[in-house]
Each structure stands twice: as C-alpha cells, then as structure tokens.
Amino acid sequence: MAQLVFVHGVSVRDLPGNQEYEKGVQRRHEAFKEMGFSGGPVEFHDPYWGKYGADPSKIKSLNLDGEIWLGLGAPEDYSGMDNPLLASDLIDTSLRDAADADFAATVNSLSIILADPNNPSGDHQLAVELADYLVTLDDAGLKKPEWMTSSKPVNDDEFVYLLEQAVHTSSDMQTLGLGEALKKAARWLVIGPLGGPLAQAVRNFTPALAVFLGDAFIYLKRGGIDDNRYDSIRTTIGTDLVKAAKNANAGGEKLIVVGHSMGANILYDMLIDKKFIQSLEDEIGGKLAIDLFLTVGTQVGLLQDLKLFENTEGLWPAPCRLWWHVYNKMDVLSFGASEIFEGPIKQFSCNTHASILDAHNAYFSSPVFQKQLYNRMKSEGLVG
C-alpha cells in the first residue's frame, strides 16, 4: 500500500453546513484510486490548513455584496445542458479549430466535462475512454491523430463524429454510447460558458484572487500578524507527514507527497528546513524518506526566483528521492521549476482544460492527468 499525503492550495475552506470540501476530497480520492493508482491500495492523508488562512469577511478592500466565492475554477453550473438547442447538431468551427491548435487540451476538456459528477449529462465511462485515447496518442509521440489531417473535419459536428469513430475503433468495447453525451459536452464547451459560468466566474474572480493572495501572504509573512497561523499551518501538515511516514516505514511502503498550488510552496519551504525535518524525524523515530515529491500548478519556481523562501539558496529537499513538477500553460497561477533548484527535477506540461479560469483546479479531476501519472509512477516502481 502507498501512503499519499495531499496538501491543498489556497482558497480551500471547510465551511459549516457546506459539504463541498468533503465532496471535493472524496472525488479526488476516487480519481486517484481508480486511475492514478489503477485500483492499487493507497491510504490518503489530507491535512486541512485552510482554517488558518485569510478570512474573506475581514478583507475590507473588497465589495463582496454579502457573497463569498471560494475557489478559482468556474462555478459548477451545467444549467441548460439538456436544452434541445445545446444538444442539437453543432454548426460552428471553434471546437474544430481549437482541436487543430491543441488536440490534447480540447479533447481533455471534453473528458473533464463528461467526468464531472455535477454534470447531469455526464458519462464517466466515456470520459475514461477519451483519456485512454489521449494517453495512447501521447505514448506514440503524437500531438494529434492522423485523421485530423487526412480527414480534416470541416466543422465541429464532423469533428465530434470523427472523434467518436476514432475512440470507438481504439476501444475493446462493443458500444461506448458516445453520440449524444459527447455532442452535449462539445456544445457546452463551445457556447455554454459565454452566457453562464464564464461571466459569473469573471465577476467573482477578484474576491477569489484576494483570498488566494491572503492565504499566500499569511504563510510567507511567517505569522507576523494577529496570531501564529504560520506555525499552525506547518504543524497541521507535519502531523499528517509523520503519520504517513510511520506507516510507510513500518510496512516498507512508498511515501508520495503531493502539493497543489500554495500547498506545494508550503511543503517545499518545510522540506528544506533542517530543524523542522529533524523535529519530524524525532516524532517518526526514523528517517523521513519521501519517494516522490509531486508539485502541481504551483508558484514554487516564481517564489524561488523572487527569493521569498526563508532559505533562498534553491536547495533540493533532502528527504525526497524524486521531484516531479507539473504545470499547465493555460493555468496562469502555475510556473516552471526546472533549472531553478538544485537537483534533477522532472518537469511535465499537462493540458488539463482549455479554459483559463478552470485550469488551476482541473488537474486532479482530469482522467488524462491521472492516467499519465500512473504510467510514470509505474515506470519508477512507485506503484504495481
């Protein structure tokens, strides 16, 4: 069994009477179990440090009109998905053009929409089949399939048809039931955001960004405000690291530590602090040996460039055997990390979503991300 510690990013709140945090954790666990670990045994550790972050109700520089909007992705609103207009044949060419420019990002966007449990017209099985198709192309070193050139679709409707045929041919299944579900997802990707989620997300983006900056500054300021939240954040994460490390050491298991966004920045800062590591190892009763340090959609490279970590030397985190860094060119909050730090960081680009507003939170819900992660972990002997 692998031990997986996941440290969340900013703007994550477990609010009283709101089940969204728990639902999000559950969806992430399911994606990791089914695809990232391909059904293999894994024990999750999810330190929740958001309660020590910024309090949006005290940010007086914002006019929130009584509303607090947390999270940087577009609101989970699929109203109109079953509207006959949206389900009708596609006539535009925007989806086809997007696929021509970046096939993986476009098809992965369809996969994410179909995999979303909030989508009443979703199809999880189809989402996984699309992910398998993309991973197969990636393994073959292809940026787009041959049919995008030889049978170049003339519009969005023909693109969806050809994609359906390609995925059907590559699958062992007799019937995928693509058709209407895929067409609805495609239509939603083309016109859905124009009148709904995108506009709402833009209206709420400033409050979300304020909470993002507030959470980041509270940690980087190192507790020099009204309380010792810096230490509380470290203690919360450290407790789960100790528990996971003890389990891994006792059972000869792999220890995988994942940091998303600000969570990765915090982890890096902790893992280069020799005194803090020693305190963890005193509790563990042995070494803290991290088999994989995975940083995703994060600003760790930018913060090092700006010398904002307490140790400004760009050290390799000593407890880590491997460090993999994932960024997304459509995620404006992710930055590169290779050649900035000591040691051989493996850096990967992941096209998780075609929308700038969704990209930051789309990594772990992406079937393609999870399947590619499994393949890479398997090649390193981290999973069976």
C-alpha positions in Angstrom: 0.0 0.0 0.0 1.2 3.5 -0.8 0.9 6.4 1.6 -0.3 9.6 -0.2 -0.2 13.0 1.6 -2.1 15.7 -0.3 -1.6 19.3 0.7 -4.3 21.6 -0.8 -3.8 25.1 -2.1 -5.3 28.4 -1.2 -9.0 29.4 -1.2 -10.0 25.9 0.2 -12.4 26.2 3.1 -14.4 23.6 5.0 -17.4 25.8 5.8 -20.1 24.9 8.4 -23.1 23.4 6.8 -21.4 23.2 3.4 -20.4 19.7 2.1 -18.3 21.0 -0.8 -14.9 20.4 0.9 -15.8 16.9 1.8 -17.2 16.2 -1.6 -14.1 17.6 -3.3 -11.8 15.4 -1.2 -14.0 12.3 -1.9 -13.9 13.0 -5.7 -10.1 13.4 -5.6 -9.7 10.1 -3.7 -11.9 8.3 -6.2 -9.9 9.7 -9.2 -6.6 8.7 -7.5 -7.8 5.2 -6.6 -9.4 4.4 -10.0 -6.9 6.0 -12.3 -3.8 7.4 -10.6 -3.2 4.1 -8.8 -5.2 2.0 -11.2 -7.1 0.2 -8.3 -3.9 -0.4 -6.3 -4.0 0.1 -2.5 -3.4 3.6 -1.2 -4.0 5.3 2.1 -4.8 9.1 2.0 -3.7 11.8 4.3 -5.4 15.2 3.8 -4.1 17.9 6.2 -6.6 20.8 6.1 -4.8 24.1 6.8 -7.4 26.4 5.1 -8.8 27.4 8.5 -5.6 29.2 9.3 -5.7 31.2 6.0 -7.2 34.6 5.2 -10.7 35.4 6.4 -12.5 36.9 3.4 -15.1 38.6 5.6 -12.3 40.7 7.0 -10.9 41.9 3.6 -12.3 45.4 3.6 -10.8 46.3 0.3 -13.4 44.2 -1.5 -17.1 45.0 -2.1 -18.4 41.4 -1.8 -22.1 42.4 -1.6 -22.5 39.8 1.1 -21.2 37.0 -1.1 -18.1 34.9 -0.6 -16.9 32.9 -3.6 -14.1 30.5 -2.9 -12.0 28.6 -5.5 -10.5 29.7 -8.7 -12.4 27.4 -11.1 -15.6 28.3 -12.9 -18.8 27.6 -10.9 -20.1 24.1 -11.3 -23.2 25.1 -13.2 -24.5 23.0 -16.1 -27.9 24.6 -16.3 -29.1 24.4 -19.9 -27.0 21.2 -20.7 -30.2 19.4 -21.7 -31.6 22.3 -23.6 -32.6 21.0 -27.1 -30.7 23.9 -28.6 -27.5 22.9 -26.9 -28.0 19.3 -27.8 -28.6 20.0 -31.5 -26.1 19.4 -34.2 -23.0 21.7 -34.0 -22.6 24.2 -36.7 -19.6 26.2 -35.5 -15.9 25.6 -36.2 -14.5 26.9 -32.9 -14.1 23.5 -31.4 -12.5 22.1 -34.5 -10.1 25.0 -34.7 -9.2 24.5 -31.0 -8.6 20.8 -31.6 -6.4 21.7 -34.6 -4.3 24.1 -32.5 -4.2 21.8 -29.4 -5.9 18.5 -29.7 -5.0 17.2 -26.3 -6.3 20.2 -24.4 -9.5 20.3 -26.4 -10.3 16.6 -26.0 -9.2 16.6 -22.4 -11.7 19.5 -21.8 -14.4 17.2 -23.1 -13.2 14.4 -20.8 -13.3 16.7 -17.8 -16.8 17.9 -18.6 -18.1 14.3 -19.0 -16.3 13.1 -15.8 -17.7 16.0 -13.7 -20.3 14.5 -11.2 -22.2 17.8 -11.3 -22.9 17.3 -15.0 -26.4 15.8 -15.3 -25.5 14.6 -18.8 -22.0 13.4 -17.9 -20.6 10.0 -18.8 -17.7 8.8 -16.6 -17.0 5.7 -18.7 -16.8 7.9 -21.8 -14.5 10.3 -20.0 -12.1 7.5 -19.2 -12.2 6.2 -22.8 -11.3 9.7 -24.1 -8.5 9.8 -21.6 -7.2 6.4 -22.7 -7.3 7.6 -26.3 -5.2 10.7 -25.5 -2.7 8.7 -23.4 -2.3 6.3 -26.4 -1.5 9.2 -28.7 0.9 10.6 -26.1 2.7 7.3 -25.8 3.1 7.3 -29.6 4.6 10.8 -29.5 1.7 12.3 -31.5 0.3 15.7 -30.8 -2.8 15.0 -32.9 -4.2 11.9 -34.7 -3.7 11.3 -38.3 -7.4 11.8 -39.1 -7.2 15.4 -38.1 -5.1 15.9 -41.2 -6.2 13.2 -43.7 -9.9 13.6 -43.0 -9.8 17.2 -41.8 -13.2 17.9 -40.2 -15.0 20.8 -41.8 -16.9 21.9 -38.7 -17.5 21.0 -35.1 -20.1 18.4 -35.9 -17.8 16.5 -38.1 -15.0 16.7 -35.6 -17.2 15.1 -32.9 -18.3 12.4 -35.4 -14.7 11.6 -36.3 -13.6 11.6 -32.7 -16.4 9.2 -31.8 -15.3 6.9 -34.6 -11.6 7.0 -33.6 -12.3 6.3 -29.9 -14.7 3.5 -30.8 -12.1 1.9 -33.0 -9.4 2.1 -30.3 -11.6 0.6 -27.7 -12.3 -3.1 -26.9 -15.8 -2.2 -26.0 -18.6 -3.1 -28.5 -20.6 0.1 -27.7 -19.4 3.2 -26.0 -22.7 5.1 -26.2 -20.8 8.2 -27.3 -23.2 10.1 -29.6 -25.5 12.4 -27.6 -23.3 12.7 -24.4 -20.3 13.7 -26.4 -22.3 16.1 -28.5 -23.7 17.8 -25.5 -20.3 18.1 -23.9 -18.9 19.5 -27.1 -21.8 22.0 -27.5 -21.4 23.1 -23.9 -17.7 23.7 -24.4 -18.4 25.9 -27.4 -21.3 28.1 -26.2 -22.1 27.2 -22.6 -19.5 29.5 -20.9 -20.5 32.5 -23.0 -23.7 33.2 -21.1 -23.2 31.5 -17.8 -20.3 30.1 -15.9 -17.6 32.3 -17.5 -19.4 35.5 -16.9 -20.1 34.5 -13.3 -16.5 33.4 -12.7 -15.2 36.7 -14.1 -17.5 38.7 -11.7 -16.2 36.7 -8.8 -12.6 36.3 -9.8 -11.3 39.3 -7.8 -12.6 38.1 -4.4 -11.2 34.7 -5.2 -7.8 36.2 -6.1 -7.9 38.3 -2.9 -8.3 35.1 -0.8 -5.5 33.5 -2.8 -3.1 36.3 -2.1 -4.3 36.5 1.5 -3.5 32.8 2.2 -0.2 33.1 0.5 0.9 36.3 2.3 -0.2 34.9 5.7 2.3 32.0 5.3 5.1 34.0 3.7 4.8 36.7 6.4 5.6 33.9 8.8 3.0 34.6 11.4 3.8 38.2 11.9 0.1 39.3 12.1 -2.5 38.8 14.8 -1.7 35.2 15.6 0.7 32.3 14.9 -1.0 30.9 11.9 2.3 30.2 10.1 3.2 27.6 12.8 -0.3 26.2 12.9 -0.2 25.5 9.1 3.2 23.8 9.5 2.0 21.8 12.5 -1.1 20.6 10.7 0.8 19.4 7.7 3.6 18.0 9.8 1.2 15.8 11.8 0.0 14.0 8.7 3.5 13.7 7.3 4.6 12.0 10.5 1.6 9.6 10.4 2.2 8.7 6.8 5.9 8.3 7.2 5.5 6.0 10.2 3.1 3.8 8.2 5.4 3.7 5.2 8.5 2.9 7.3 6.6 0.1 9.2 5.2 -1.6 6.2 8.0 -0.9 3.6 5.6 1.2 1.6 6.1 4.1 -0.8 5.5 7.6 0.6 4.2 10.1 -2.0 3.7 13.7 -1.1 1.6 15.9 -3.4 1.3 19.7 -3.1 -1.2 21.7 -5.2 -0.6 25.4 -5.7 0.3 27.1 -2.4 0.3 23.7 -0.8 3.4 22.9 -2.8 5.1 26.1 -1.8 4.5 25.4 1.9 5.8 21.8 1.5 9.0 22.9 -0.2 9.6 25.5 2.5 9.1 22.9 5.2 11.2 20.2 3.5 14.3 22.4 3.2 14.1 23.4 6.8 16.6 21.2 8.5 15.4 21.9 12.1 11.8 21.2 11.1 12.8 18.0 9.4 14.7 16.9 12.5 11.6 17.6 14.6 9.5 15.4 12.3 12.1 12.6 12.4 12.2 12.7 16.2 8.5 12.0 16.1 8.8 9.4 13.4 11.5 7.6 15.2 13.5 7.3 12.0 14.1 8.9 8.6 11.6 10.9 6.7 12.0 9.3 3.3 9.8 10.7 0.5 9.8 8.5 -2.6 8.0 11.2 -4.7 7.5 14.9 -4.2 4.9 16.0 -6.7 4.3 19.7 -7.1 1.3 20.7 -9.3 0.0 24.0 -10.6 2.2 25.9 -8.2 4.3 29.1 -7.9 7.3 27.4 -6.2 9.6 28.4 -9.1 8.4 32.0 -9.1 8.8 32.3 -5.3 12.4 31.0 -5.5 13.2 33.4 -8.4 12.0 36.2 -6.1 13.9 34.8 -3.1 10.8 34.7 -0.9 11.6 31.4 0.9 13.4 31.7 4.2 16.3 29.8 2.7 17.0 31.5 -0.6 19.6 29.0 -2.0 17.2 26.9 -4.1 18.1 23.7 -2.2 16.9 20.2 -3.1 14.5 19.0 -0.4 16.8 16.4 1.2 14.1 13.9 2.2 12.9 13.5 -1.4 14.2 10.8 -3.8 12.2 12.1 -6.8 10.8 15.5 -7.5 8.2 15.9 -10.4 6.8 19.2 -11.3 3.6 19.7 -13.3 2.5 22.9 -14.9 -0.3 23.9 -17.4 0.3 26.6 -19.9 -3.4 27.6 -19.5 -3.1 27.9 -15.7 -2.0 31.5 -15.1 -1.1 30.5 -11.5 1.4 27.8 -12.4 5.1 28.4 -13.2 8.1 26.3 -14.2 10.6 25.0 -11.7 13.3 23.2 -13.7 16.8 24.7 -13.7 15.9 26.9 -10.7 16.6 24.4 -7.9 19.4 22.1 -7.2 18.9 18.5 -8.4 17.2 16.9 -11.4 13.6 18.0 -11.3 11.4 16.3 -13.9 9.0 18.8 -15.3 5.9 18.0 -17.2 3.3 20.1 -19.1 -0.3 19.0 -18.6 -3.1 20.2 -20.7 -6.0 19.9 -18.2 -8.5 22.3 -19.6 -8.9 24.8 -22.4 -10.3 27.5 -20.1 -8.0 29.8 -18.2 -10.5 30.1 -15.3 -10.8 26.3 -14.9 -7.3 25.3 -15.5 -5.9 25.9 -11.9 -8.3 23.4 -10.3 -8.6 20.9 -13.2 -5.5 18.8 -12.7 -6.8 16.1 -10.3 -10.2 15.8 -11.9 -8.6 15.1 -15.3 -8.6 11.5 -16.3 -5.7 12.2 -18.6 -3.6 13.7 -15.8 -4.3 10.7 -13.5 -3.6 8.1 -16.1 -0.3 9.7 -17.2 0.6 10.0 -13.5 0.0 6.2 -13.1 2.1 5.4 -16.1 5.0 7.5 -14.9 4.8 6.2 -11.3 4.7 2.6 -12.6 7.9 3.2 -14.6 9.6 4.3 -11.4 8.4 1.3 -9.4 6.2 3.5 -7.2 3.1 1.5 -8.0 2.4 -2.0 -9.0 
